[in-house]
Each structure stands twice: as C-alpha cells, then as structure tokens.
Amino acid sequence: MNEEALKTFTIGRPRLDDRGRIIVISDIHGNLPYLEGLLAKLRLTREDQLILLGDLVEKGPESLATLRHILTLRDKCRLYPVLGNCDFWHLWVDEMDPAGDERTLGYLLRQKAAARRGLILDMCRELGTELTADVDLPALKAALRERFAPELDFLRSMPYALDTEKYIFVHGGIPKGETLESAGPWRCMKLDNFYASRPHFSKWVVTGHTPVCLYGGSTISAVPIVDRACRVISIDGGCVLKDDGQLNALIIRRGRFSFDWYDPFPRARALTGQRRGERSAYIRWGDNAVEPLELGREWCRIRHVRTGYEMDVPTDFLYEKNGELLVSDVTDYRPAIAPGDVISLVRQTDRGWWIKKDGVSGWYSGEVELI
C-alpha cells in the first residue's frame, strides 16, 4: 500500500458512554445470516453504541448484501465502523494504488475461479460485468463508483481505529511497545497473533482479526478472551473461517464485560453422560502439516508432523496444498457431558457428534434430543 493511500486512513475519537451498552462485533466476513442472527439476539436500540471492528466483507457468501445491511444500522443505533484488512476496496476503486492493479485483479480472478465470493465480485455480478484478465479496469472502476456510491462512501469514511477515554478499538492490534500513530494503519489492521506476545496497555485494547481459538492450548474455543493483566480483549469467533465458528459480540456496560454470540447449529439436550477425555490436542491452521498412518473412507489415523501427536480425524478434514498434506482445525477433545446438558450439533459421524459446548468444540458419543 503506497504512502498516499495510507494518508487517507484516520483514527476516530468518539465520546462513548459505557453507562449504556457499547456493543462490539468483529470479523463478519460477509456472513449476513450470522449478523442478522446475532443482531436479533442483541435487540439494538437507538441508545446503543455499536462498533463494527473490521473485516465486514470478503471470504463469506454475501459481502455486498452484508455491507448494505450494515448501512441500515445507522438508523437503529449509534454506529462506529472500523476498517479491517479486508475492507478497503475503495482504494482500488478510487485508483489510489494503481501499482497494485495487476496484483488485485489476479486475486479477484483466482477468487472467481475458485467460486468464492467477495465485495468486488458481488458488485460486478450486480453490474452484469464479466471480470476477465483483459477487462477495461478504468471503465469498470468508473462504473463501480457510479453504481455503488453509498457503499464506497461508507468505506471511505471508516477510520482504522477508535481511541476513546477508556478503550481502544482496532482490528488487528497495536504492535508491542508502539502506539496507533507510530505503528500506522496497515500494521494495526494486519497484526496477526497480536495477543500471543501478551502486550500490556493502560487502556483496554479490543481487537478481532485473529480467531481466538488460535490462542488456545489443547482445545478449540471460540469464547472471547479477556486478559485483565494485559488489558486486552480478543473477540474474533472464527465466523466463516472456521467450520464450527461463531459471531461474537462483546457488550461493555459500566466497565463490566459480557458476551453474546450466534451460530446456526441446532441445539440439543444430551441424554447420556460422558467423562472428559484423559488427553487432547488441537491441530490448528498454520501448524497443520500431518502424515497419514491409516487411510479410511470415513476416518484416518494421522500424525502431526511437528509434535508427533497421533489422532483419528474425519477423512474429509484432510487436504493437500503445495504437495503437503494438511488437516483442517481439529481436536480429539472429549468434554465432560452430563445428562441434560445443552450442546450444539455441528456434524454427525458414525463415531458420534462433533459438538460445541459453551463455545468449546469437541466430540460426544452419546444420545441427543433436539430442542
């Protein structure tokens, strides 16, 4: 991203009042049903202060429809959107980074070839324009600016962070030992694994970007992290990016934190008990190279390359990339389940259920009754 483009990004400094609700949602990624489901639970009022903490679009199935729905929220509450690293398509449309044209067009064509969706692809589809390698980019961008002026103006208006009296809201984080200003927009938006370094701040810093499950140990948890020693809150529940992900909302009121969340998985009551497994591991994105030990139609026995840990996984969790065998995020964790516990059913297998209990994923081999 060139220097001229970076100058367009700002830091917002709104006056927020946590005597009412400050609601923070991050990483919607174009998943409109999840956003609608979460908002229905939250029941927004005009007094609510809703902060959307970046990555509103891309990766999910309905980027344009999601963005348009977000625009309507301005009539229902006090809305404060923040840019994420997936959101600043207005720079490309406004031709503020012409050197990136070829790179960006290549990305869009790869997304199209893989039948993936995104904001520009959604816009082209609505325009009736076929995106090809030899498309007339200046003409396309002019058409996008004319047809989608309200949506692009909204993106142009978004700051890359909010700095308030008690809280800082930023998509990726703040590099350890720096400030919003010294780090600058891109590093604050695209700061992977921010919480892993355990930075400390005088104000609460609320972030998304990195799914919270990636900070975990031997289990997959989508529950937001609140670290009172570091004064860091991380809320990305893996919506779209994780098959068992959820869309989280942080609710701040009078200095106290609570959460709500949405996923579409059916809820059930456990009919039989299950003891917690004696051991478990979590093989996660970025460290997910495996070796096959036994290959089966439904299940495979694998060994994690780095640690040597062995576990059984559903065969369709395996995939190849650049000649390397990888596995989707998986664990062999078996949570303790008591009869009557409410769980969410992610998928059924011939060995039981892949479930979530209180935001934590695992396996359950007992009987269930749908609620």
C-alpha positions in Angstrom: 0.0 0.0 0.0 1.5 3.3 -1.0 2.1 6.3 1.2 -0.6 8.4 -0.5 -3.2 5.8 0.2 -2.1 5.4 3.9 -2.8 9.2 4.4 -6.5 8.6 3.8 -6.8 6.4 7.0 -7.6 8.2 10.2 -8.1 7.5 13.9 -11.6 8.2 15.2 -12.0 9.7 18.7 -15.7 9.4 19.6 -17.1 10.1 23.1 -18.5 6.8 24.2 -20.7 6.3 27.3 -20.4 2.9 28.9 -23.3 3.7 31.2 -25.3 2.5 28.2 -24.4 -0.5 26.0 -21.2 -0.4 24.0 -21.5 -3.5 21.6 -18.5 -4.7 19.6 -18.7 -7.2 16.8 -15.7 -8.2 14.7 -15.0 -10.2 11.5 -18.4 -10.7 10.0 -16.7 -11.5 6.7 -19.8 -11.2 4.5 -21.9 -13.7 6.5 -25.2 -11.9 6.6 -27.3 -14.7 8.2 -24.8 -14.8 11.2 -25.0 -11.0 11.5 -28.8 -11.0 11.4 -29.0 -13.8 13.9 -26.7 -12.0 16.3 -28.5 -8.7 16.0 -31.8 -10.4 16.6 -30.4 -11.6 20.0 -29.0 -8.2 20.8 -32.2 -6.2 20.1 -30.5 -2.9 19.3 -31.9 0.4 20.5 -31.1 4.0 19.5 -29.1 4.4 22.7 -26.8 1.5 21.9 -23.3 2.3 20.6 -22.4 -0.4 18.0 -18.7 -0.8 17.0 -18.0 -3.0 14.0 -14.4 -3.9 14.4 -13.3 -4.6 10.8 -13.4 -7.3 8.1 -17.1 -6.6 7.4 -16.7 -8.2 3.9 -14.8 -10.8 2.0 -14.5 -14.6 2.4 -18.2 -15.1 3.1 -21.1 -15.6 0.7 -22.8 -12.1 0.8 -20.3 -9.2 1.1 -22.4 -6.6 -0.8 -25.7 -7.6 0.9 -23.9 -7.5 4.3 -22.4 -4.1 3.7 -25.8 -2.8 2.7 -27.4 -4.2 5.8 -24.8 -2.5 7.9 -25.6 0.8 6.3 -29.2 0.5 7.5 -28.0 0.1 11.1 -27.2 3.8 11.2 -30.9 4.4 11.7 -31.2 1.9 14.6 -28.2 2.8 16.8 -25.1 4.9 17.0 -22.8 3.1 14.6 -19.0 3.2 14.6 -17.4 1.1 11.9 -13.6 0.4 11.9 -11.6 -0.7 8.9 -10.1 -4.2 8.8 -7.5 -5.5 6.3 -10.3 -7.0 4.1 -12.4 -3.8 3.9 -10.6 -1.0 2.0 -11.7 -1.8 -1.6 -12.5 1.9 -2.1 -8.7 2.5 -2.5 -8.6 0.1 -5.5 -11.8 1.5 -7.0 -10.6 5.1 -6.5 -7.3 4.2 -8.2 -5.2 5.3 -5.2 -2.9 2.3 -5.6 -2.5 1.9 -9.3 0.7 -0.2 -8.9 -1.5 -2.8 -7.2 -3.9 -3.2 -10.1 -2.3 -6.3 -11.6 -1.9 -8.0 -8.2 -5.5 -7.2 -7.2 -7.0 -8.3 -10.5 -5.1 -11.5 -10.2 -6.5 -12.1 -6.7 -10.1 -11.4 -7.9 -9.7 -13.8 -10.8 -8.4 -16.5 -8.5 -11.4 -16.0 -6.2 -13.7 -16.2 -9.2 -12.1 -19.3 -10.5 -12.5 -21.0 -7.1 -16.2 -19.9 -7.0 -15.5 -17.7 -3.9 -17.3 -14.5 -3.3 -16.3 -11.0 -2.3 -17.3 -7.4 -2.5 -16.0 -6.5 -5.9 -17.1 -9.8 -7.4 -20.6 -9.2 -5.9 -20.6 -5.7 -7.4 -19.5 -7.0 -10.8 -22.3 -9.6 -10.7 -24.9 -6.9 -10.0 -23.5 -4.7 -12.8 -23.7 -7.6 -15.2 -20.0 -7.2 -15.9 -17.8 -10.3 -16.6 -14.5 -9.9 -14.8 -11.7 -11.2 -17.1 -7.9 -10.7 -17.4 -8.4 -8.2 -20.2 -11.2 -6.2 -18.6 -11.2 -2.5 -19.1 -10.2 -1.5 -15.5 -10.7 2.3 -15.7 -14.2 1.8 -17.2 -15.0 -0.9 -14.6 -13.9 1.3 -11.7 -15.9 4.3 -13.1 -19.0 2.1 -13.3 -18.4 0.9 -9.7 -18.0 4.4 -8.4 -21.3 5.5 -10.0 -23.4 2.4 -9.2 -22.1 1.9 -5.6 -21.5 5.4 -4.4 -23.2 5.0 -1.0 -21.4 1.7 -0.2 -18.0 3.2 -1.3 -18.6 6.4 0.6 -19.2 4.4 3.7 -15.9 2.5 3.3 -14.1 5.8 2.7 -15.5 7.2 6.0 -14.2 4.4 8.2 -11.2 5.1 10.5 -8.6 2.4 11.1 -9.1 2.6 14.9 -11.1 4.3 17.6 -9.3 5.9 20.5 -11.6 6.7 23.4 -11.3 7.7 27.0 -11.2 4.2 28.4 -10.9 1.9 25.3 -9.1 1.5 22.1 -10.8 -0.4 19.3 -8.6 -1.7 16.5 -9.0 -4.6 14.1 -5.6 -6.3 14.4 -3.9 -4.8 17.4 -1.1 -2.5 18.3 2.5 -3.8 18.0 4.2 -4.3 21.3 5.8 -1.1 22.6 4.1 1.1 20.0 1.1 3.4 19.6 -1.6 3.6 17.0 0.2 6.5 15.5 3.7 5.1 15.4 2.5 1.7 14.0 0.3 3.2 11.4 -2.8 1.8 9.7 -1.6 -1.3 7.9 0.3 -2.8 10.8 -2.6 -2.1 13.2 -5.1 -3.7 10.8 -3.0 -6.7 9.8 -1.3 -7.7 13.0 -1.5 -11.5 13.2 -1.5 -13.2 16.6 -1.5 -9.9 18.5 -2.3 -11.3 21.9 0.4 -14.1 21.7 3.0 -11.6 22.7 1.0 -10.6 25.8 1.3 -6.8 25.4 0.3 -4.5 28.2 -1.7 -1.3 27.9 -3.0 1.5 30.1 -6.4 1.4 28.3 -8.4 -1.6 27.3 -7.5 -2.6 23.7 -10.3 -4.5 21.9 -9.3 -6.5 18.8 -10.5 -9.0 16.3 -8.6 -10.4 13.2 -7.0 -13.5 14.8 -9.6 -16.1 15.7 -9.4 -16.6 19.4 -9.3 -20.4 19.0 -5.7 -19.9 17.6 -4.6 -18.7 21.0 -5.8 -21.8 22.8 -4.0 -24.9 24.0 -5.4 -28.4 23.6 -9.0 -27.4 22.8 -10.8 -25.3 20.2 -12.6 -22.4 21.9 -14.5 -19.6 20.2 -15.1 -17.8 23.5 -13.7 -14.2 23.6 -10.5 -13.7 25.6 -10.4 -11.0 28.4 -7.0 -10.5 29.9 -7.2 -8.1 32.8 -3.5 -8.0 33.4 -2.7 -7.1 29.8 -6.0 -5.1 29.4 -6.5 -6.9 26.1 -9.8 -8.3 24.7 -9.9 -10.5 21.6 -13.3 -11.4 20.2 -13.0 -13.0 16.7 -15.0 -16.2 16.9 -13.9 -17.6 13.6 -17.1 -16.7 11.7 -16.7 -18.1 8.1 -13.0 -19.0 8.6 -13.8 -22.0 10.9 -16.5 -24.6 10.2 -17.5 -24.5 13.8 -17.0 -20.7 14.2 -19.4 -18.2 15.7 -20.0 -14.5 15.5 -19.3 -12.9 18.9 -20.5 -9.7 20.5 -18.7 -8.0 23.3 -21.0 -5.9 25.5 -19.5 -3.3 27.7 -21.6 -1.6 30.4 -20.3 0.4 33.4 -16.8 -1.2 33.0 -18.2 -4.7 33.0 -17.9 -7.1 30.1 -20.4 -9.7 28.9 -20.8 -11.6 25.6 -23.4 -12.9 23.3 -22.9 -15.0 20.2 -24.6 -16.6 17.2 -24.1 -19.7 15.2 -26.7 -21.7 13.2 -26.1 -25.1 14.6 -29.1 -27.0 16.1 -29.2 -27.2 19.8 -29.8 -30.5 21.6 -30.0 -31.9 25.1 -27.6 -34.7 25.9 -29.3 -37.8 27.1 -26.3 -39.7 28.3 -23.2 -38.7 30.2 -19.7 -38.6 29.0 -16.4 -38.4 31.0 -13.8 -35.9 29.9 -11.0 -37.4 27.8 -7.7 -38.1 29.5 -5.7 -36.2 26.8 -6.3 -34.0 23.9 -4.5 -31.9 21.3 -5.5 -29.1 18.9 -4.0 -29.1 15.4 -4.6 -25.7 14.0 -4.1 -23.6 10.9 -0.5 -22.6 10.3 0.8 -25.7 12.1 -1.3 -28.3 10.5 1.0 -30.5 8.4 0.3 -34.2 9.1 1.4 -37.7 8.0 -1.2 -40.4 7.2 -0.9 -43.6 9.3 -4.1 -45.3 8.3 -6.3 -44.1 5.5 -10.0 -45.0 5.6 -13.1 -43.9 3.8 -14.7 -42.1 6.8 -11.8 -41.8 9.2 -8.0 -41.6 9.1 -5.3 -42.0 11.6 -2.8 -39.2 11.3 0.4 -38.0 13.0 1.1 -34.3 13.5 4.4 -33.6 11.8 5.8 -31.1 14.4 4.8 -32.8 17.6 4.3 -36.4 16.6 0.9 -36.5 18.2 -1.5 -39.1 16.8 -5.2 -38.9 16.5 -8.2 -40.0 14.3 -9.8 -37.4 12.1 -12.7 -37.5 9.6 -11.1 -38.1 6.2 -12.7 -35.0 4.7 -10.7 -32.9 7.1 -7.6 -33.7 5.1 -6.5 -31.7 2.1 -3.3 -31.0 0.0 -1.6 -27.7 -0.6 1.7 -27.3 -2.5 2.3 -31.0 -2.2 1.9 -31.1 1.6 -0.9 -33.0 3.4 -2.7 -30.7 5.8 -5.7 -31.1 8.1 -8.4 -28.5 8.9 -8.6 -27.3 12.5 -9.3 -30.4 14.6 -9.1 -31.8 18.1 -9.7 -35.1 19.8 -11.0 -33.4 22.9 -13.9 -35.1 24.6 -15.7 -32.7 27.0 -17.4 -33.8 30.2 -21.1 -34.1 29.4 -23.8 -34.6 32.0 -27.3 -35.8 31.1 -29.4 -32.7 30.4 -26.5 -30.5 29.2 -27.4 -28.3 26.2 -25.0 -28.7 23.3 -24.8 -27.5 19.7 -24.5 -30.2 17.0 -22.0 -29.2 14.3 -21.9 -32.5 12.4 -22.8 -36.2 12.9 -20.4 -39.0 12.1 -20.5 -42.8 12.5 -18.5 -42.3 15.8 -20.7 -39.7 17.3 -21.2 -35.9 17.2 -18.8 -33.0 16.6 -20.3 -30.6 19.1 -19.9 -27.2 20.8 -20.5 -26.8 24.5 -20.3 -23.2 25.8 -18.3 -22.2 22.7 -15.8 -25.1 23.0 -15.6 -27.8 20.3 -15.2 -31.5 20.8 -16.6 -35.0 20.3 -19.6 -36.6 22.0 -20.6 -40.2 21.5 -23.8 -40.2 23.5 -27.5 -39.9 22.5 -29.2 -36.5 22.0 -32.6 -35.0 21.8 -33.2 -31.9 19.6 -34.5 -28.9 21.4 
